[in-house]
Amino acid sequence: MIDSSAIHRILEGYDCEHLSVATIGSHTALQILKGARDEGFENLVICREDMEKVYSLFGVADEILTIGDYRQVLEREFQNELIARNVILVPHGSFVEYLSPGRIEDELFVPMFGNRMVLEWESNRDKERKWMIHAGLKLPEEFNHPEDIDRLVLVKFPGAKGGKNYFLAADPEEFERKIRKFGRNGEFTIQEYVIGTRFYPHYFYSPLTDRVELLSMDIRYESNIDGISRLSHILQDSMPDPSFVVTGNLPVVVRESLLPQILEMGQRVVKASKELFSPGLIGPFCIEMVCTDELEFVAFEISARIVAGTNLYINGSPYSQLLYDEPMSTGRRIARDIKEALALNALDRIIY
């Protein structure tokens, strides 16, 4: 793993009058770029040729660097070019998926917003579960062996692939049939399927203020499980196998009486992260949870960076409007944190 002190030495050589906030062209890049611009920073997007038109069309990128493969970002020459441009990288789901948490930790020496150690704790199912247990969250039961399945379960695969190839199984036989169909005999997680309303609250934690903020919230729209729900009475016996590929996000606000639970869960996740991998979680994160009909929250994942559901709120959400008297997306909140750290001469507290 690249030592944080080496990153901070690079940061010390930056021209802080001309910092550039940069990210990979996918996922939440549009709001990250706009947020940087709104806070007075130069910005840069790194994208493949097939995505270049998006950032040109919306006009939010000051500069577009086109590459053939996102793994080029890890090449030393390319990283040196980013450093020469005073770049601070902002990670998101596609960023982590394309480069991998291990390679980001070991090979990426460009200063990055947040604690890069958190990406390993997010992507490693065992570490993630340890983190959630340490935070005192209620979790769905997990099954170590397929033969132990005695109820409806959701089978997940690692990585930020937006639910690709996840499947349901009700017994060991169904599991074996479907695991062969998907051709995924490697690492997977078998998790009790909890029935309830899905909520994805978007938090932000800054060590500069030591405050956990609830900025917004969404529900994911998944294909084809959400489409099947409309066909249950039409297709009946000819129902297709459900899939869980995320195709979009829907805005939501939670019942106000449930907010204390949601806020406390975010605070416990941050506290646990400091105890498990100091300095802990920095910046945006999301706890993916289900609210049962007993009004109890069951958490099933932590996304320890900006999530795609925040794209709904580029102009702010009902929650961010209560915290800020101006439009505040998660992308802008990241840039605001960098701006405030600059003013305090404390970039080394949020950049690793």
C-alpha positions in Angstrom: 0.0 0.0 0.0 1.2 3.5 -0.9 2.1 5.3 2.4 -0.2 8.3 3.0 2.9 10.4 3.9 4.1 10.0 0.3 0.8 11.2 -1.0 1.0 14.2 1.3 4.5 15.1 0.1 3.1 15.1 -3.5 0.2 17.3 -2.2 2.7 19.8 -0.7 4.2 20.4 -4.1 0.8 21.4 -5.6 -0.1 24.9 -6.7 -3.1 25.3 -4.5 -4.2 28.3 -6.5 -4.9 25.9 -9.4 -6.1 22.7 -7.9 -8.1 20.5 -10.4 -10.8 18.2 -9.2 -10.9 15.1 -11.5 -12.7 11.8 -11.9 -13.3 9.0 -14.3 -16.1 9.7 -16.8 -18.9 7.5 -15.6 -21.3 7.0 -12.6 -21.4 10.4 -10.9 -18.9 12.4 -12.9 -21.4 15.0 -14.1 -22.3 16.2 -10.6 -18.6 15.9 -9.3 -17.5 18.2 -12.2 -20.3 20.7 -11.7 -19.8 20.7 -8.0 -16.1 21.5 -8.4 -17.0 24.3 -10.8 -19.6 25.7 -8.4 -17.0 25.9 -5.7 -14.5 27.7 -8.0 -12.2 24.8 -8.9 -10.9 23.8 -12.2 -12.0 20.3 -13.2 -11.0 17.4 -15.5 -12.7 14.3 -16.6 -10.9 11.1 -17.8 -13.1 9.1 -20.2 -13.1 6.7 -23.1 -14.0 8.0 -26.5 -17.6 6.6 -26.3 -18.3 8.8 -23.3 -16.5 12.0 -24.5 -19.7 13.4 -26.2 -21.6 13.3 -22.8 -19.2 15.6 -21.1 -18.9 17.9 -24.2 -22.7 18.1 -24.5 -23.4 19.1 -20.9 -20.5 21.5 -20.8 -19.5 20.8 -17.2 -15.9 19.7 -17.9 -13.1 22.3 -18.2 -10.9 19.6 -19.7 -11.5 16.1 -21.1 -8.7 13.6 -21.3 -9.6 10.7 -23.6 -8.0 7.3 -23.0 -8.5 3.8 -24.5 -8.7 1.9 -21.3 -9.3 3.2 -17.7 -6.4 1.1 -16.4 -4.1 3.6 -18.1 -4.9 5.8 -15.2 -2.5 3.6 -13.1 0.4 4.0 -15.6 3.2 6.1 -14.0 3.5 8.5 -16.9 -0.2 9.2 -16.9 -0.2 9.7 -13.1 2.7 12.1 -13.5 0.7 14.1 -16.0 -2.2 14.3 -13.5 0.1 15.4 -10.7 1.5 18.1 -13.0 -2.0 19.4 -13.3 -2.5 19.6 -9.5 -5.2 16.9 -9.7 -7.2 15.6 -6.7 -9.1 12.5 -7.8 -12.6 11.7 -6.6 -13.5 8.0 -6.5 -16.9 6.6 -7.4 -18.4 3.2 -8.1 -17.1 2.8 -11.6 -13.8 4.3 -10.6 -13.4 1.5 -8.0 -14.7 -1.2 -10.3 -12.4 -0.3 -13.3 -9.2 0.2 -11.2 -9.9 -2.3 -8.3 -9.4 -1.4 -4.6 -6.2 -3.3 -4.4 -4.5 -1.5 -7.3 -5.8 1.8 -6.0 -4.1 1.2 -2.7 -0.9 -0.2 -4.1 -0.3 1.8 -7.4 -2.3 5.0 -7.4 -0.1 7.8 -6.0 -2.2 10.7 -7.3 -3.8 12.5 -4.2 -7.3 11.2 -3.8 -10.2 12.6 -1.8 -11.0 10.4 1.2 -9.3 7.4 2.8 -8.4 4.9 0.2 -8.2 2.1 2.8 -12.0 2.3 3.0 -12.4 0.9 -0.5 -11.0 -2.5 0.6 -13.4 -2.6 3.6 -16.3 -1.8 1.2 -15.4 -4.4 -1.4 -14.3 -7.3 0.9 -17.6 -8.9 2.1 -16.0 -10.3 5.2 -14.5 -7.0 6.2 -17.7 -5.1 5.3 -19.7 -7.4 7.5 -17.2 -7.0 10.4 -17.5 -3.2 10.0 -21.4 -3.3 10.1 -21.4 -5.7 13.1 -18.9 -3.4 14.9 -21.3 -0.5 14.2 -24.1 -2.4 15.8 -26.3 -2.6 12.7 -28.9 -5.2 12.3 -28.0 -7.5 9.4 -29.7 -10.2 7.3 -28.6 -13.7 8.1 -25.8 -15.1 5.9 -25.3 -18.7 4.9 -21.8 -20.1 4.6 -22.8 -23.2 2.6 -25.5 -23.5 -0.1 -26.8 -26.7 1.5 -27.9 -24.6 4.6 -30.4 -22.5 2.6 -33.8 -22.9 4.3 -35.5 -19.6 3.1 -35.5 -17.2 0.3 -32.0 -15.8 -0.2 -30.2 -13.3 -2.5 -26.9 -14.4 -3.9 -24.4 -11.6 -4.5 -21.1 -11.3 -6.2 -18.2 -8.9 -5.3 -17.4 -5.6 -6.8 -19.4 -2.5 -7.8 -21.2 -4.0 -10.8 -24.6 -2.6 -10.0 -26.3 -5.9 -9.0 -25.2 -7.8 -12.2 -25.9 -11.5 -12.0 -27.4 -11.4 -8.5 -30.1 -14.0 -8.2 -32.7 -15.4 -5.8 -32.9 -19.0 -4.5 -35.2 -20.7 -2.1 -33.4 -23.9 -1.5 -30.0 -25.6 -2.3 -31.3 -27.2 -5.5 -32.4 -23.8 -6.9 -29.0 -22.3 -5.9 -27.0 -25.0 -7.7 -29.2 -24.7 -10.9 -28.7 -20.9 -11.0 -25.1 -20.7 -10.1 -24.3 -23.0 -13.0 -26.5 -20.8 -15.3 -24.6 -17.7 -14.4 -21.2 -19.5 -14.5 -20.0 -17.9 -11.3 -18.4 -20.6 -9.1 -16.0 -18.3 -7.4 -16.6 -15.8 -4.5 -20.2 -15.1 -3.6 -22.4 -14.1 -0.6 -25.6 -15.9 0.3 -27.8 -13.5 2.2 -31.3 -13.8 3.6 -33.8 -11.9 1.4 -35.4 -9.3 3.7 -38.8 -8.1 2.6 -39.5 -4.4 3.1 -39.0 -0.9 1.6 -35.5 -0.3 0.2 -33.9 3.0 1.3 -30.5 4.3 0.3 -29.6 7.3 2.5 -26.7 9.4 1.2 -24.4 10.6 4.1 -21.4 12.8 4.2 -18.8 12.9 7.0 -16.1 15.5 7.2 -13.3 15.3 9.9 -13.1 19.1 9.6 -16.5 19.5 11.2 -16.8 16.1 12.8 -20.5 16.0 11.6 -22.4 13.3 9.8 -24.8 14.9 7.3 -27.8 13.3 5.6 -27.7 14.9 2.2 -30.3 12.9 0.3 -31.9 9.5 -0.2 -33.0 7.3 -3.1 -34.6 3.9 -4.1 -32.9 2.0 -6.9 -34.8 0.9 -10.0 -33.6 -2.6 -11.0 -34.1 -4.6 -14.1 -35.9 -6.9 -14.4 -37.2 -7.4 -10.9 -39.1 -4.0 -10.9 -40.6 -4.7 -14.3 -41.7 -8.2 -13.2 -43.7 -6.7 -10.3 -46.1 -5.3 -12.9 -46.6 -8.6 -14.7 -47.2 -11.0 -11.8 -50.9 -11.4 -12.6 -50.4 -11.5 -16.3 -47.6 -14.0 -16.7 -48.2 -16.2 -13.6 -46.5 -19.5 -14.4 -44.3 -18.1 -17.2 -42.5 -15.6 -15.1 -38.9 -15.0 -16.1 -36.1 -15.3 -13.5 -35.7 -11.9 -11.7 -32.5 -9.9 -12.1 -31.2 -7.0 -10.1 -29.1 -4.8 -12.5 -29.5 -1.2 -11.4 -30.9 0.9 -14.3 -31.9 4.1 -12.5 -32.8 5.7 -9.2 -36.0 7.1 -7.8 -36.2 10.0 -5.3 -37.6 9.3 -1.8 -38.0 10.9 1.6 -38.4 8.7 4.6 -41.1 9.1 7.2 -39.8 11.8 9.5 -40.2 9.7 12.7 -37.7 7.2 11.2 -34.9 9.9 10.7 -33.4 9.4 14.2 -32.7 5.7 13.4 -31.2 6.6 10.0 -29.0 9.4 11.4 -27.8 7.2 14.3 -26.9 4.4 11.9 -24.7 6.8 9.9 -23.0 8.0 13.0 -22.3 4.5 14.2 -20.8 3.5 10.9 -18.4 6.5 11.0 -17.4 5.8 14.6 -16.7 2.1 13.8 -14.6 3.0 10.8 -12.3 5.2 13.0 -11.9 2.2 15.4 -11.2 -0.3 12.6 -9.1 1.6 10.1 -8.0 4.9 11.3 -8.6 7.7 10.3 -11.7 6.0 9.1 -14.4 7.0 6.6 -14.0 10.4 5.0 -16.6 12.1 2.7 -19.7 10.5 1.1 -21.1 7.1 1.9 -24.4 5.2 1.8 -25.9 2.4 4.0 -28.1 0.2 1.8 -31.0 -0.8 4.0 -34.5 -2.3 4.1 -37.3 -1.0 6.4 -39.5 -3.9 7.5 -43.2 -3.6 8.4 -42.1 -3.5 12.0 -40.3 -0.2 11.1 -37.0 -1.8 11.8 -34.0 -1.2 9.5 -31.9 -4.0 8.3 -28.6 -3.0 6.6 -27.1 -5.1 3.9 -24.2 -3.1 2.4 -22.1 0.0 2.9 -21.0 2.0 -0.1 -18.0 4.0 1.1 -17.9 6.7 -1.6 -20.4 8.7 -3.6 -23.3 6.6 -4.9 -25.2 6.9 -8.2 -28.5 7.8 -6.4 -27.1 11.2 -5.6 -27.4 12.1 -9.3 -31.1 12.8 -8.5 -30.0 15.8 -6.4 -27.6 17.9 -8.5 -29.7 20.9 -7.4 -30.0 19.6 -3.8 -32.6 17.5 -1.9 -35.2 18.2 0.8 -32.5 17.2 3.3 -29.6 19.2 1.9 -31.9 22.3 1.7 -32.3 22.1 5.5 -28.6 22.0 6.0 -27.5 24.5 3.3 -29.2 27.6 2.1 -28.0 26.9 -1.5 -28.1 24.0 -3.9 -25.8 21.3 -2.5 -25.3 18.0 -4.3 -22.9 15.4 -2.9 -20.5 16.2 -5.7 -20.5 19.9 -4.6 -20.2 18.9 -0.9 -17.0 17.1 -1.8 -15.6 20.2 -3.5 -16.8 22.3 -0.5 -14.8 20.1 1.8 -11.7 20.5 -0.3 -12.3 24.3 -0.3 -12.7 24.4 3.5 -9.6 22.3 4.0 -7.6 24.7 1.8 -8.7 27.6 4.0 -7.7 25.7 7.1 -4.4 24.5 5.6 -5.7 21.0 6.4 -5.8 19.1 3.0 -3.9 16.3 4.6 -6.9 15.5 6.8 -9.2 14.7 3.9 -6.7 13.6 1.1 -5.1 10.2 1.1 
